[in-house]
Amino acid sequence: MSNIKTPLIALAALMAAGSLAACNTVEGAGRDIQTAGDAIEETAQETNDGNPQTP
């Protein structure tokens, strides 16, 4: 039975490490998307002529 537990424990440890890495990746992607959104918003504000009819 010990022979089965060792690979399972190792697999669980690898999955846990992968989950932590995925959290960092998602957090970084969220920051990138936020930065892009801020740039789009700033450009939209700069090009706004104040006319609500302007598309």
C-alpha positions, 0 to 999 in steps of 0.5 A, spaced: 500 500 500 505 504 501 507 503 494 501 506 491 501 512 496 508 515 494 506 517 487 499 519 489 502 524 494 507 526 489 502 527 484 498 531 489 504 536 490 505 537 483 498 539 482 498 544 488 504 547 485 501 548 478 495 551 482 499 556 485 502 558 478 496 558 475 493 563 480 499 568 479 498 567 471 491 569 472 493 575 476 498 577 471 493 577 465 488 581 469 493 586 470 494 586 463 487 587 461 486 592 466 492 596 463 489 595 456 482 598 459 485 604 462 489 605 455 482 605 451 478 609 456 484 614 456 484 614 448 476 615 448 476 621 453 482 624 449 478 623 442 471 625 445 469 632 442 463 633 448 458 632 442 453 626 445 451 625 438 458 623 436 459 615 435 
